[in-house]
């Protein structure tokens, strides 16, 4: 095995044969006389030894834990795809079955947004989640998905309340901005996503909801019609916004 030598004069590094171990000779670059270290003095770098118990042959009993990424299996992809198709079919039936869209109960739409959110939240997390922190999995993942789905659905209340406060036209833009901020916050809180990925994650859910509302014959964003274009629609929107605001107050009252 060759001996690694460093000249003390010019700091040139080179290898010499073991047969010159302990002898003196000139540096091939600066010609200064140097002493070749003995083979036993050469620094040897060994691979780090692992900690923990070992077998009789010296192999580690325990191995590093491998991080598992949350990825959609083919079965899960098919189920999510079938769920989305089912939602589209229901939306189409609502378009054909309800001529007066104002008569549709707001709670039915809110429940529908919860059901839509679950596959959207799970699928979105599979490719937008932060793999550097380790992906959530198992029961903890599903619990967080359900909580995030509930939060995403409740964020829809924002558009109702803002529309009631500032009017349908301005409420559409202000409400959407606030919805995106709150949705990203929910993704950060429940799914440990950074804020930018949280915006994209909530945007996926919002986009699916807008698509389903359009297919069902509703406005893409609730109560985005110009005030006065249809006084019955505006009055109905204000009435439902009052009901939702009262529900929020009743729910939060025990917590105050």
C-alpha positions as CSV (number, residue, x, y, z in Angstrom):
1,X,0.0,0.0,0.0
2,X,1.5,3.4,-1.0
3,X,2.4,5.9,1.7
4,X,0.9,9.4,1.4
5,X,3.7,12.0,1.9
6,X,3.4,15.8,2.2
7,X,6.5,17.9,1.7
8,X,7.0,20.3,4.6
9,X,8.7,22.8,2.3
10,X,6.4,23.2,-0.7
11,X,3.5,21.3,0.7
12,X,3.3,19.1,-2.4
13,X,1.5,15.8,-1.8
14,X,2.6,12.6,-3.4
15,X,2.7,8.8,-2.9
16,X,5.8,6.6,-2.4
17,X,6.2,2.9,-2.2
18,X,6.2,1.1,1.1
19,X,9.8,0.0,0.5
20,X,10.9,3.6,1.1
21,X,9.3,3.6,4.6
22,X,11.5,5.4,7.1
23,X,14.1,6.5,4.6
24,X,15.1,10.0,3.4
25,X,14.9,11.4,-0.1
26,X,14.5,14.6,-2.1
27,X,11.1,16.1,-2.8
28,X,10.3,15.6,-6.5
29,X,9.3,19.3,-6.8
30,X,11.5,21.4,-4.5
31,X,14.3,18.9,-4.0
32,X,14.3,19.4,-0.2
33,X,15.3,16.3,1.7
34,X,12.3,14.8,3.5
35,X,11.9,11.7,5.7
36,X,9.3,9.2,4.5
37,X,7.1,8.2,7.4
38,X,6.9,4.6,8.4
39,X,3.9,2.6,7.2
40,X,2.7,2.3,10.8
41,X,2.6,6.1,11.1
42,X,0.5,6.7,8.0
43,X,-3.0,8.0,8.7
44,X,-5.7,5.5,7.8
45,X,-9.3,6.5,7.4
46,X,-11.8,3.9,8.5
47,X,-15.5,3.9,7.9
48,X,-17.4,5.0,10.9
49,X,-18.7,2.3,13.1
50,X,-22.4,2.2,13.8
51,X,-23.8,2.4,17.2
52,X,-26.1,-0.1,18.8
53,X,-26.1,-3.9,19.1
54,X,-24.4,-6.1,16.4
55,X,-24.7,-9.7,15.4
56,X,-22.0,-12.3,15.9
57,X,-20.4,-11.3,12.5
58,X,-20.4,-7.6,13.4
59,X,-23.4,-6.4,11.4
60,X,-25.7,-3.9,12.9
61,X,-29.0,-5.3,14.2
62,X,-30.9,-2.1,13.6
63,X,-31.0,-0.3,10.3
64,X,-31.8,3.4,9.6
65,X,-35.4,4.1,9.3
66,X,-36.4,4.8,5.7
67,X,-38.7,7.8,5.2
68,X,-41.9,6.9,3.4
69,X,-43.5,9.3,1.0
70,X,-47.3,9.6,0.8
71,X,-48.0,8.5,-2.8
72,X,-51.3,7.7,-4.4
73,X,-51.5,4.0,-5.3
74,X,-53.3,3.1,-8.6
75,X,-56.4,2.0,-6.5
76,X,-56.5,5.3,-4.7
77,X,-56.2,7.2,-8.0
78,X,-59.1,5.3,-9.4
79,X,-61.2,5.9,-6.3
80,X,-60.5,9.6,-6.3
81,X,-61.2,9.8,-10.0
82,X,-64.5,7.9,-9.6
83,X,-65.4,10.3,-6.7
84,X,-64.8,13.4,-8.8
85,X,-66.9,11.9,-11.7
86,X,-69.6,11.1,-9.1
87,X,-69.6,14.7,-7.9
88,X,-69.8,15.9,-11.5
89,X,-72.9,13.6,-12.0
90,X,-74.5,15.0,-8.9
91,X,-73.8,18.6,-10.0
92,X,-75.4,17.8,-13.4
93,X,-78.5,16.4,-11.7
94,X,-78.8,19.5,-9.5
95,X,-78.6,21.6,-12.7
96,X,-81.5,19.7,-14.2
97,X,-83.5,19.1,-11.1
98,X,-83.4,22.6,-9.5
99,X,-84.7,25.4,-11.7
100,X,-84.7,27.8,-8.8
101,X,-81.1,27.7,-7.5
102,X,-81.9,30.2,-4.7
103,X,-84.2,27.5,-3.2
104,X,-81.3,25.1,-2.6
105,X,-80.4,25.1,1.1
106,X,-77.0,26.6,1.9
107,X,-76.3,23.8,4.3
108,X,-76.6,21.3,1.5
109,X,-73.9,23.2,-0.4
110,X,-71.7,23.4,2.7
111,X,-72.0,19.7,3.2
112,X,-71.1,19.1,-0.4
113,X,-68.0,21.2,-0.1
114,X,-66.9,19.0,2.9
115,X,-67.3,15.9,0.8
116,X,-65.5,17.4,-2.1
117,X,-62.7,18.6,0.1
118,X,-61.7,15.2,1.5
119,X,-60.4,13.7,-1.8
120,X,-59.0,17.1,-2.9
121,X,-57.1,17.5,0.4
122,X,-55.7,14.0,0.4
123,X,-54.7,14.0,-3.3
124,X,-53.2,17.5,-3.1
125,X,-51.1,16.6,-0.1
126,X,-49.6,13.6,-1.8
127,X,-47.7,15.8,-4.3
128,X,-47.6,19.2,-2.5
129,X,-46.6,18.1,1.0
130,X,-43.2,18.8,2.3
131,X,-41.2,15.6,2.0
132,X,-38.2,17.1,3.8
133,X,-40.2,17.1,7.0
134,X,-41.4,13.6,6.4
135,X,-44.9,12.9,5.1
136,X,-47.8,12.2,7.4
137,X,-49.3,8.8,7.1
138,X,-51.8,6.4,8.6
139,X,-54.4,7.4,11.1
140,X,-52.7,10.8,11.8
141,X,-52.8,11.7,8.1
142,X,-56.5,10.9,7.8
143,X,-57.4,12.8,11.0
144,X,-55.5,15.9,9.7
145,X,-57.1,15.5,6.2
146,X,-60.6,15.5,7.8
147,X,-59.9,18.5,10.0
148,X,-58.4,20.4,7.0
149,X,-61.4,19.5,4.9
150,X,-63.8,20.9,7.5
151,X,-61.7,24.1,7.6
152,X,-61.7,24.4,3.8
153,X,-65.5,24.0,3.8
154,X,-66.0,26.6,6.6
155,X,-63.8,29.1,4.7
156,X,-66.6,29.3,2.2
157,X,-68.5,31.2,4.9
158,X,-66.1,34.1,4.3
159,X,-67.6,34.9,0.9
160,X,-71.1,35.0,2.3
161,X,-70.1,37.3,5.2
162,X,-67.9,39.6,3.1
163,X,-70.6,39.8,0.4
164,X,-73.1,40.8,3.0
165,X,-70.8,43.4,4.5
166,X,-69.5,45.2,1.4
167,X,-71.8,44.1,-1.3
168,X,-71.7,41.3,-3.9
169,X,-69.4,43.0,-6.4
170,X,-66.6,44.0,-4.0
171,X,-67.3,41.0,-1.9
172,X,-66.3,38.6,-4.6
173,X,-62.7,40.0,-4.8
174,X,-62.2,40.7,-1.1
175,X,-63.8,37.4,-0.2
176,X,-61.6,35.4,-2.5
177,X,-58.5,37.0,-1.2
178,X,-59.5,36.3,2.3
179,X,-60.5,32.7,1.5
180,X,-57.1,32.0,-0.1
181,X,-55.3,33.4,3.0
182,X,-57.4,31.4,5.4
183,X,-57.2,28.3,3.3
184,X,-53.4,28.5,3.1
185,X,-53.4,29.0,6.9
186,X,-55.4,25.8,7.4
187,X,-53.0,23.8,5.2
188,X,-50.1,25.2,7.2
189,X,-51.8,24.3,10.5
190,X,-53.2,20.9,9.8
191,X,-50.8,19.5,7.0
192,X,-47.5,21.2,7.9
193,X,-47.3,22.8,4.5
194,X,-45.4,26.0,3.8
195,X,-47.6,29.0,3.0
196,X,-47.0,29.0,-0.8
197,X,-47.8,25.3,-1.1
198,X,-50.8,25.9,1.1
199,X,-52.1,28.5,-1.4
200,X,-51.7,26.0,-4.2
201,X,-53.3,23.3,-2.1
202,X,-56.4,25.4,-1.3
203,X,-56.5,26.6,-4.9
204,X,-56.9,23.0,-6.0
205,X,-59.9,22.6,-3.8
206,X,-61.4,26.0,-4.8
207,X,-61.0,25.2,-8.5
208,X,-62.8,21.9,-8.1
209,X,-65.6,23.7,-6.2
210,X,-65.9,26.4,-8.8
211,X,-66.1,23.7,-11.6
212,X,-68.8,21.8,-9.8
213,X,-70.8,25.0,-9.0
214,X,-70.7,25.9,-12.7
215,X,-71.8,22.5,-13.8
216,X,-74.7,22.6,-11.3
217,X,-75.8,25.9,-12.7
218,X,-74.8,28.2,-9.8
219,X,-72.6,31.2,-10.1
220,X,-68.9,30.3,-9.9
221,X,-68.6,32.4,-6.8
222,X,-71.6,32.8,-4.5
223,X,-73.4,36.1,-4.9
224,X,-71.1,37.6,-7.4
225,X,-73.9,39.1,-9.4
226,X,-74.0,43.0,-9.6
227,X,-76.3,44.4,-6.9
228,X,-79.7,45.3,-8.4
229,X,-79.5,43.0,-11.4
230,X,-82.0,40.7,-9.7
231,X,-83.4,42.1,-6.5
232,X,-84.8,38.7,-5.4
233,X,-81.3,37.1,-5.7
234,X,-79.7,39.9,-3.7
235,X,-82.3,39.7,-1.0
236,X,-82.0,36.0,-0.8
237,X,-78.2,36.3,-0.6
238,X,-78.5,38.8,2.3
239,X,-81.0,36.5,4.1
240,X,-78.8,33.5,3.9
241,X,-75.7,35.5,4.9
242,X,-77.7,36.7,8.0
243,X,-78.5,33.0,8.9
244,X,-74.8,32.0,8.4
245,X,-73.6,34.9,10.5
246,X,-76.0,34.1,13.3
247,X,-74.8,30.4,13.2
248,X,-71.2,31.5,13.5
249,X,-72.0,33.7,16.5
250,X,-74.0,31.0,18.2
251,X,-71.2,28.5,17.7
252,X,-68.5,30.9,19.0
253,X,-70.5,32.1,22.0
254,X,-69.5,29.3,24.3
255,X,-65.9,29.9,23.5
256,X,-65.9,33.6,24.4
